[in-house]
Amino acid sequence: MPQDDLPSEGIFESLRRLGCTGLSVLQNRIELFGVEVDQQKVRLLRMLILGAFTVLLVNTALLVVTATIVLLAGEDARIAVLIGLSLVYIGAAGGMFLFLRKEFKSAPSPFRGTISELNKDREWLDSRK
C-alpha cells in the first residue's frame, strides 16, 4: 500500500511544479509587456515634446524670416514676395506631412518583444505534442 501513495504524491508534486512553472512564465511575459508599455509611453511623450518645441521654433523662425524678407523687398514687390513665400511654406508643409506619415508607418510595432516571446512559447508547446 505505501507504494500506491508514492505515485499520487509524484503526480501532485509534478502538477504543482508545472503550475509554478506556468505561473513563472506568465509573470515573466506580463513583466515584459509592462516594460514595453513603459518604453512606448516614454517614446511617445518624448516625440510629443520634441514635436511641440520644433513647431514653436519653426513658426517663430518663419515669422521672423518672412518679416525680414518682406521688409527688405521694395514696396512694389511685397505682394509677390508674400505669395512666393506662402507657396514655399505650403510646399514645405506638404513635404513634412509626407515625411511624418512615412515615419509613422515605418515605426516598429509596439510590444514586438512580448509577441515574439509568446510565439516562441506557443511553438515550443506545439512541438511537445
Number of C-alpha atoms within 10 A of each C-alpha: 5 6 7 8 9 10 11 11 11 11 11 11 12 12 12 12 12 12 12 12 12 12 12 12 14 13 12 14 17 13 13 17 18 14 15 17 14 12 14 14 12 12 11 12 12 12 12 12 11 12 12 12 12 12 12 11 12 12 12 12 12 13 12 12 13 16 13 11 15 18 11 11 15 11 9 8 11 15 13 12 16 16 11 12 17 13 12 12 13 12 12 12 12 12 12 12 12 11 12 12 11 11 11 9 10 9 8 9 9 13 16 12 15 19 15 11 14 15 12 12 13 12 11 11 10 9 8 7 5
